[in-house]
Each structure stands twice: as structure tokens, then as C-alpha cells.
């Protein structure tokens, strides 16, 4: 399956990206089908070949989430942006366990306060 994705170029700590069409499972720096433009996240500049992007999307290429959001911001595609934040599996489970543990600890502290004799 073809994907429209970002290929990192540039020096260390000065990243810039090429917008390329390539096989979804290929290596990032591997052989690509076509170069569609570039994007510089440091100053938010970009140049995108709109007609070629639409051509590849009509051929069946799918944009990654980050590229989709970039294309929406550039006005190439219409629609809503996609959420790209990672959702941790362990974080959700750990949060509920820690919340239960915190509530049981709070109950234990309240119980100790009730049982303790009041001295003046």
C-alpha cells in the first residue's frame, strides 16, 4: 500500500522534511516513488505540489496522520484534523489502579483519625 509520508532530512537539531510517496512498510530513507514537496517545522514553511498530492490520493495512497494534518492546514485537503498523540495502554490501566489505591489509602487515614482518642 502506498503512503504519503514525511522523510527526515537536514542536520542534527535542524530537522526539515520531504513529503514523499512510498511503500508504507519501506524504510524511511529507502526508495520512494515521488517527491511531493517539503516542510520545515522550525519556521512552519512548506511547499506542496497540490495537484500531485491529489493525484496520488485518487490513486489510493493514504496520508499518515501528521501529513494529513499538514495538508489540511495547507488547504490541500478539507475536513477535520486527526489526533496524533500516542495513547499509552499501561497508563490508562495504571491510572485506574493508582486511583483505587489512593482512595483506599484515604479511607485508611480517615479510619485512623476516627479511632484515635482526642486529647486536650
N, C-alpha and C positions, 0 to 999 in steps of 0.2 A: 504494500500500500504506500502511495506517495504522501508525503507530508511537507507542508511549508513550515520551515523552522529557522531558528537563528543559529548561525555558525560564528563562534567567537573568534575575533581577530584583534590585533592591537597588542600593545606592550603590557607588561605587568602593571596592575593598578590603573590602567588606562584602557579599559575594555571598550571595544566597539564591535558591532555585529554585522554580518552579512545576512540578508534574507534570501534563503535558498530553497529550492525544491529538491527533495531527495527521498530515497527509500527511508521509511520510518525507522527501521531497525538497523540502518547503517551507522557506522562510526561518525562522530561529529565532524572530523576532519577528513572523512573519506570522500569518495567520488560523489558529486552532486549532479543533478540533471540540468539545472539552470539557476543563474544568479538573478534575483528579482530586485535587489536594492540593498540599502544599508541603513543602520540605525546606530546613533551614538547616544548612549544613556547619560553621559556626563552633561551634555548641553541640550538633550532632547531633540536633536536634529535628525532628520531622516529623509531619504529619497526612496520612493517605492514606485515601481512600474505597475500602475493600476491595471492597465489592460492585460498584462501578463499574469498578474495575480488572479484576476477574474477568469482568465483562460484556464489556468491550472485548477481552479476551484470547480469550474464547469466540467473539467476532465475527471474530477473525482478526488483530487488532492485535498487533504484536510489540514487546516492550520492548527498548530499547537495552541494551547490556551493563551500563552503570552503573546504569540504572534497575532492571534485573533483579537486580543485587546488592543494591540498596536494598530491593526488595520481598522478597527472601529474608531480609534482616536484620530487616525489619519483621514477618515472619511471614505475609505475604500469599501468597507462593509457597513451595513446597517444592522442594528439590533443591540442587544444588551451585552455588556462585558461579562466574561466568565470569571468566577472566583479561582484564583491560582494559589491560594495559601494551602500548605500541606496540613492535613488533619491527622494528628497522631492517634494511633489506635490505643496505645498504652496510656496516653494522657487522659483520655475520657474515662477509662476504667479506673485509673489511679485516683482521679478526682472524686469519683463516687465513693471509693473505698476510704480515701482520706477524709471525706465529708462525714462518713459514718463513724469513723474513728474519732473525729473531732467532737461529734455530738455525744458519743459515749463518754469521752473524757470530760466534757462539760457536765454531763449528768453525774459523773462520779465526784466531781468537785462540789457540785451543789449538795449531793448527799452528805459529803464530809462536813460541809458547813452546817447542815441541819443537825447532824449528830453531835457536833462539838458543843460542849457546855459554854454558856455565856458567863463570863466573869467580869466583875466591875471592881 
